[in-house]
Amino acid sequence: MEKDSKIYVAGHRGMVGSAIVRELQRKGYTNIVTRSHAELDLCRQEQVERFFAEEQPEYVFLAAAKVGGIAANNAALADFMYENMVLEMNVIHAAWKNGVKKLEFLGSSCIYPRLAPQPMKEDCLLTSALEPTNEAYALAKISGLKYCEYLNRQYGTDYISVMPTNLYGPNDNYHPEYSHVLPAMLRRFHEAKVQGLPEVTCWGDGSALREFLYVDDLADLCVFLMNSYSGNETVNAGTGKEISIKALAEMVAEVTGYTGAIKWDPTRPNGTPRKLLDVGKAAQLGWTYKTELRDGIRMAYEDYLKRWQQQ
């Protein structure tokens, strides 16, 4: 990408999209195109095709998605599948029709099988069953990355995909029920501290293992890959490090200053037992993460406090 290339970031108000915009601006890119949902509904094919025909972006970061944690995914399987499938197909297809030079599709590590060998390599995709609680979202994301691959094969496009591990950081969703595990914990422990509650109850039994990547590190990788990688196989984005949900809860409690007891509710789902990405491919390309988990949680908590104080 040239510094004045026209770059469209789809989903710029979300956590990932806003981080990509920050990274592009930090690196000196000056021609960034964005549209809010009110200005452009990506689930409406006619609107998307009109936008691409009029704007003619040269590069596209497809970070728009309907996202949520276990509860949100499980409660709205049809909505998650439909909205994600439609918006990504609309954007990728319109990009192809209008001669976009390069597109980068953002997926999720939930595309990999529930019991995939750990750490999960890119080539374990579609080798066994998915995690049932987010199967609909995973199927939509798999379809998006496969459509990019098929366009490359059939038409010689240069469309790539990136599969991030669990993300967190500025502009996250802190909904009490429908957020991902780390932001949900930040809110729960902060509110417990403010209210002086003697204990906090977390979902599951705390045994599940998870990997977390600070969203600005992902944005750094996204821009790096747009400039330096082409290929049909996706690229994993993570740290290569994992932590139990129990240890994560203790770390979040420490960062937020909560000193009460932590209880566990085993009637609530754990999700996939373990989900660690093999990040060797990104490392071979010359990229590695920068933000350690405790430092990232501290910065995420500062972001949450700003939002909480504005309410």
C-alpha positions in Angstrom: 0.0 0.0 0.0 1.2 3.5 -0.8 0.6 6.2 1.9 -2.1 7.8 -0.3 -3.8 4.6 -1.4 -7.5 4.6 -0.9 -8.1 2.1 2.0 -11.6 1.1 3.1 -11.9 -0.3 6.7 -15.2 -2.1 7.1 -16.4 -2.1 10.7 -14.3 0.9 11.8 -16.4 1.5 14.9 -15.8 -2.0 16.3 -12.8 -3.0 18.4 -10.8 -4.5 15.5 -11.7 -2.0 12.9 -11.0 1.0 15.1 -7.6 -0.5 16.0 -6.8 -0.9 12.3 -7.7 2.7 11.6 -5.4 3.8 14.5 -2.6 1.7 13.1 -3.0 3.0 9.6 -3.0 6.6 10.8 0.0 5.9 13.0 1.9 4.6 10.0 1.1 7.6 7.9 -1.7 6.4 5.6 -3.8 9.4 4.7 -6.7 8.2 2.5 -8.8 6.0 4.8 -12.5 5.5 3.9 -15.0 4.6 6.6 -18.8 4.3 6.8 -21.1 3.9 9.8 -23.8 1.3 9.8 -26.4 4.2 9.4 -24.5 5.3 6.2 -23.9 1.9 4.8 -25.7 -1.3 5.8 -23.3 -4.1 4.7 -26.2 -6.6 4.8 -27.8 -4.8 1.9 -26.2 -5.9 -1.4 -27.4 -3.0 -3.4 -26.0 -0.4 -0.9 -22.6 -2.3 -0.8 -22.3 -2.5 -4.6 -23.2 1.2 -5.0 -20.6 2.2 -2.4 -17.8 0.2 -4.1 -18.8 1.5 -7.5 -18.7 5.1 -6.3 -15.7 5.0 -3.9 -13.4 2.5 -5.8 -11.2 1.6 -2.8 -7.9 0.0 -3.7 -7.5 -2.0 -0.5 -10.1 -3.4 1.9 -9.8 -4.5 5.5 -13.0 -6.5 6.3 -13.3 -6.2 10.0 -17.1 -5.8 10.2 -18.9 -8.6 11.9 -21.7 -9.5 14.4 -19.8 -10.8 17.4 -20.4 -11.9 21.0 -19.4 -14.4 23.7 -20.8 -17.9 24.4 -24.2 -16.6 25.6 -24.8 -14.3 22.6 -23.7 -17.0 20.1 -25.8 -19.7 21.6 -28.9 -17.5 22.0 -28.9 -16.2 18.4 -27.4 -18.9 16.2 -29.4 -18.0 13.1 -28.8 -14.3 13.5 -25.0 -14.8 13.8 -24.9 -17.0 10.8 -27.1 -14.9 8.5 -25.7 -11.5 9.3 -22.0 -12.5 9.1 -22.5 -14.6 6.0 -24.4 -11.9 4.1 -22.2 -8.9 5.0 -18.9 -10.7 4.2 -20.2 -12.1 0.9 -21.5 -8.7 -0.1 -18.2 -6.9 0.7 -15.9 -9.6 -0.8 -18.0 -9.9 -4.0 -18.3 -6.1 -4.5 -14.5 -5.8 -4.0 -14.0 -8.4 -6.7 -16.5 -6.8 -9.1 -14.8 -3.4 -8.7 -11.2 -4.5 -9.1 -9.9 -4.0 -5.5 -6.2 -4.7 -5.5 -6.1 -6.5 -2.2 -8.6 -7.5 0.5 -7.9 -8.8 4.0 -10.6 -10.8 5.7 -10.7 -11.0 9.5 -12.0 -14.2 10.9 -11.7 -15.9 14.3 -9.9 -18.9 15.8 -13.3 -20.5 16.5 -13.2 -21.7 12.9 -10.9 -24.5 14.0 -12.3 -27.9 15.3 -13.3 -28.1 18.9 -10.8 -30.9 19.7 -8.1 -29.9 17.2 -4.5 -30.8 18.0 -2.9 -28.1 20.1 -1.5 -25.6 19.3 -3.7 -25.3 16.2 -2.0 -24.9 12.9 -3.7 -23.2 9.9 -4.1 -26.6 8.1 -6.3 -28.2 10.8 -9.3 -26.3 9.4 -12.3 -28.6 8.5 -10.6 -31.7 9.9 -13.3 -32.4 12.6 -16.4 -31.0 14.4 -16.7 -27.4 15.5 -17.6 -26.2 19.0 -21.4 -26.3 19.1 -21.9 -23.0 21.1 -20.4 -20.9 18.3 -20.8 -23.2 15.3 -23.0 -20.8 13.4 -20.5 -17.9 13.6 -17.6 -20.3 12.8 -19.4 -21.6 9.6 -20.0 -18.0 8.5 -16.3 -17.1 9.0 -15.1 -20.3 7.2 -17.3 -19.4 4.3 -15.7 -15.9 4.1 -12.2 -17.2 4.1 -13.0 -19.9 1.6 -14.7 -17.4 -0.7 -11.5 -15.4 -0.7 -9.5 -18.5 -1.5 -11.8 -19.5 -4.3 -11.7 -16.0 -5.9 -7.9 -16.3 -5.8 -8.0 -19.6 -7.5 -10.6 -18.8 -10.1 -9.8 -15.2 -10.9 -6.3 -14.5 -9.6 -7.3 -12.1 -6.9 -5.0 -11.3 -4.0 -7.3 -11.8 -1.1 -5.9 -13.0 2.3 -7.4 -13.9 5.6 -6.3 -13.6 9.2 -7.5 -15.7 12.1 -7.1 -14.0 15.5 -7.3 -15.6 18.9 -9.4 -14.1 21.7 -9.0 -10.3 21.4 -9.4 -7.5 24.0 -8.5 -3.9 24.3 -9.8 -0.4 23.6 -13.4 -0.1 22.3 -14.3 -3.6 23.5 -17.9 -4.7 24.2 -18.6 -4.8 28.0 -22.2 -6.0 27.9 -22.9 -7.9 31.2 -24.2 -11.0 29.4 -23.2 -10.9 25.7 -19.5 -9.8 25.9 -16.5 -12.1 25.6 -14.8 -13.5 28.7 -12.2 -10.9 29.4 -14.2 -7.7 29.1 -17.1 -9.5 30.9 -14.7 -10.1 33.8 -13.4 -6.6 33.8 -16.9 -5.2 34.2 -18.0 -7.9 36.7 -14.9 -7.4 39.0 -15.0 -3.6 38.8 -18.7 -3.5 39.7 -18.2 -5.9 42.5 -15.4 -3.7 43.9 -17.6 -0.5 43.6 -20.5 -2.2 45.2 -18.4 -3.9 47.9 -19.6 -7.4 47.0 -18.0 -10.2 49.0 -17.7 -12.6 46.1 -17.9 -12.8 42.2 -19.3 -15.8 40.4 -17.7 -16.7 37.0 -19.0 -19.1 34.4 -17.8 -22.7 34.2 -15.2 -24.3 36.4 -12.2 -22.2 35.4 -10.3 -25.1 33.8 -10.6 -24.0 30.1 -7.4 -22.7 28.6 -7.4 -19.5 26.4 -5.0 -17.3 24.5 -5.5 -13.6 24.4 -4.1 -11.0 22.0 -4.2 -7.2 22.5 -6.2 -5.7 19.7 -3.6 -3.1 18.7 -1.1 -6.0 18.2 -3.6 -7.6 15.8 -3.9 -4.3 13.9 -0.1 -4.1 13.6 -0.2 -7.6 12.1 -3.1 -6.8 9.8 -1.2 -3.9 8.2 2.0 -5.9 8.1 0.3 -8.8 6.2 -1.5 -6.5 3.8 2.0 -5.2 2.8 3.9 -8.5 2.9 1.8 -11.6 2.5 -0.1 -13.2 -0.3 -1.5 -16.8 -0.2 -4.7 -18.9 0.0 -3.9 -20.3 3.5 -5.0 -18.1 6.4 -2.5 -16.7 9.0 -3.0 -17.2 12.7 -2.8 -14.2 14.9 -1.9 -14.8 18.6 0.8 -14.9 21.2 1.4 -18.6 21.4 0.7 -18.4 25.2 -2.3 -19.7 27.1 -3.8 -19.1 30.5 -6.6 -20.9 32.4 -9.8 -19.0 32.9 -9.3 -19.4 36.7 -5.8 -17.7 36.5 -7.3 -15.0 34.2 -10.0 -14.2 36.7 -7.4 -13.9 39.4 -5.3 -11.6 37.2 -8.3 -9.4 36.3 -9.3 -9.2 40.0 -5.8 -8.0 40.8 -5.7 -5.4 38.1 -9.1 -4.0 39.0 -8.3 -4.0 42.7 -11.1 -6.5 43.7 -10.2 -8.4 46.9 -13.3 -10.6 47.5 -13.8 -14.3 46.8 -14.0 -15.8 43.3 -16.7 -18.5 42.9 -17.4 -20.8 39.9 -20.7 -21.9 38.4 -20.1 -25.3 36.7 -23.7 -25.3 35.4 -22.6 -22.6 32.9 -20.6 -23.7 29.8 -16.8 -23.8 29.7 -16.8 -23.7 25.9 -13.9 -25.3 24.0 -11.5 -27.0 26.6 -8.4 -25.5 25.0 -7.8 -23.1 22.1 -4.2 -22.2 21.5 -3.0 -21.1 18.0 0.2 -22.1 16.4 1.7 -18.7 15.5 4.8 -20.1 13.7 3.7 -18.9 10.3 3.4 -15.2 11.4 6.8 -15.5 13.1 8.3 -16.9 9.9 7.0 -13.9 8.1 8.7 -11.6 10.6 6.0 -10.6 13.1 5.5 -11.1 16.8 3.2 -9.7 19.4 4.3 -6.8 21.7 1.8 -6.6 24.6 2.0 -9.0 27.5 -1.4 -10.0 29.0 -1.1 -8.2 32.4 -0.1 -4.9 30.7 -2.9 -5.3 28.1 -5.5 -6.0 30.8 -4.4 -2.8 32.6 -4.8 -0.7 29.4 -8.2 -2.4 28.7 -9.3 -1.6 32.3 -8.3 2.1 31.8 -10.5 2.1 28.6 -13.4 0.5 30.5 -13.1 3.1 33.3 -13.3 6.0 30.7 -16.5 4.4 29.3 -17.9 3.7 32.7 -17.4 7.2 33.9 -19.1 8.6 30.8 -22.3 6.6 31.5 
